[in-house]
Amino acid sequence: MKLLPRAATFAAVTFCAGALANAATLNLNPAVPQDLQGRAMVQPIPVQNQNASPSVQVPAGDAAVEQQAEATADPKPEYASLSEAVDSQEEAVALEDDRELRCLATGVYYEARSEPLSGQLAVADVILNRSTSGRFPGSVCSVITQRGQFSFVRGGKLPKAPDNAQWRRAMAVAQVARKNLWESPAGDALYFHARYVSPNFGRATVATVGNHVFYR
């Protein structure tokens, strides 16, 4: 007769334990969605990697290419004077195989070797301006050897380059002009002549530098 209370007690304990176990899995918060068994469906919270680099949006198309080119391009050196810029171009003297540079230096030497550096640079820029204008031949050497343009040219051939300080300076000035290391006083001029000449060009005067007048 004593077995019945024990059995009832055991059943009651088992029922309570089962209820507690089920209660642990029940979702008591109605705001959280449940599955068919009444279990809460909780979405996992993504863990951010604190060491990850922040994402950067790179612009597409030509803008991205231009930005990359600007970031990788070497900055243009700055000089306190034109003389300093010319003196920095010692390597230009060694570029004897650069035909275009030699042609440009030849124009500077024979047209302006006795002029100040600014006048020599202006002559160099006139030659360069012609080569890119579309109104003259498309290379420096072709501009220099164009018939009837420069009196020192004979039969379409350039005179032999001398070996002196003035030639080396002309090579350096030509390099400064080609690299655009110093702003030319002649701007976008395409013509020049000595001040003692009056050809009546009828063109706009850009500048007068040394003994030359420059025109657009």
Buried (B, 14 or more C-beta within 10 A) or exposed (E): EEEEEEEEEEEEEEEEEEEEEEEEEEBEEEEEEEEEEEEEEEEEEEEEEEEEEEEEEEEEEEEEEEEEEEEEEEEEEEBEEBEEBBEBBEEBBEBEEBEBBBBBBBBBBBBBBEBBBBBBBBBBBBBBBBBEEEEBBEBBBBBBBBEEBBEEBEEEEBEEBEEEEEBBBBBBBBBBBBEEBBEBBBBEBBBBBEEEEEEEEEEEEBBBBBBBBBBB
